[in-house]
Amino acid sequence: MKTRNIFIETAALLVIITLSSFAQGRQDGFRELFRKSPETRAQVFTLFMKNKLDMDETQAEKAFPVNLKYAKLSQPYLKKEGITAENIAELLALNQKRSAELKKLLTPKQITKAEEIRAKWINRLEIILAHLKEYDF
């Protein structure tokens, strides 16, 4: 089960990177801003969590420094031109640490909701991967 989750997370990251490389226009600017600024990533993650998990202000204020810490730690990997399997493994490890810290701030209901959101994303990515495999992409 753990191996399956690691595979899915790795595949998801690869799909996102691959698909984002085909993005044009406005998205290029957003992607570059996202890469350049750990603060932007931390704000986006925190806002997403606040909205989707119904976090209160206190939780959001505590979540932002955690998100910022890990956004800064992942910054060197995002600056690199090529993504390697080693980079992905390190990014996944950072993400797992970030998730563990953030779970300490959440209520059991919010943790359940976060896991449901994650499951939906994994399902969507599995569908995308299946389509990519089907068309030998």
N, C-alpha and C positions, 0 to 999 in steps of 0.2 A: 504494500500500500504506500509506504514512504517512497519507494523507488518510483512508483507510478506518479506520485505528486511531484517529485523532483523532475521527472521527465516532462510532465505536463507544464510545469512552471518554466522549464528551459525552452520547451517548444513554444510556449506562449510568448516568451521574451523574444525568441527568434522571429516569430510571425510579426510581432509588433515592429521590430527593427526593420524587417524586410518590407512590410507594407508601408512603413513610414518613409522608406527610401524612395517610394514611388509618388509620394505626396508632392503637389505642385503649389505654386502661388503662395497664398496667405499662410498655409500650414508650414512652409519652409521657415518663415519668420518666427512663427510660434515655436517650432521645434528648436530652432537655434536659441531663442530666448530661454526655452526650457533647459537646454543644455548648458547655457552660460550661467544661469542663476540658480544656485541652490535655494535661495530665499523664495524664488518664484515657485519652485517645485514644492517646497515646504508649505507655502501658502495654499497652493492648489490642493495638495493632499489633505491639509487640515480643513479647508472649506468643504471638500468632498465628504470627509468624515463627519463634519458637523451637520451637513445637510442630510446625508443618507442614513446616519446613525442617530439622528436627533440628539446630538451632544449639546450640553449646556455650555455657557460661556466659560465656566471654570474648567471643564474638560478640554475645550478647544484651546484655552490658554496653556494648559499643561501638555497637550498634544503637539502644539507648534514647535517647542524646543526639541522634542524627540524627532519629529519629522525633519527639522532643520539639521540636526546632528547627523542623521543618516543621509540626507541630501548632500551634505558637505563631504561625507565619507565616500559617497558614490560618484562624486564629481570627476575625479581623475579617470574613471572608467568611461564616462560619457564624453570626455574630451578626446579619447583615443579614436583613431580613424576606423580601425577594425575591431569587431567584437569576436573574441575567441571563446572557446569552451571554458577556458580557465577564468576569463573575465566573467562569464555568465555564472559560473559556480560561485565566485566571490560575491557578485551582486546578489545572488539568491541567498547566500549566507547573511549578508547585510540586511536583506529584506526580512529574513526570519527573525533576526535580532530586533529589528524595528517593530515587527508585529508583536513579539513577546513583550516589549516595553509598553506598547500602546494598549495591549490587552489589559494591563494592570490598571489602566485609567477607565476602562469600560465596565458597564454593568453587565450581568449575565444576559439580559435581553439584547443589549447592543452587540455583545460578542456573537450571539446567535444570528443576529441580523447581518453582521459583517461576514460570517461564514456563509450565509445564504447568498450574499452578493458575490463573494468569491466563487462559490459553486456555479453561479450563473455565468460569470466571466469565463471560468474554465470550460463550461459547456459550450459557450460561444466559440472559444478558441479551438476546441476539439472539432467543431463543425467546420471552422475555417481551415484547419489542418487537413481534415478529410477532403474538402474541396480542392485544396492545393495538391494533395496527393493524387486525387482523381484526375486532375489535369496535368500531372507531371510538372508542376511549377517549381 
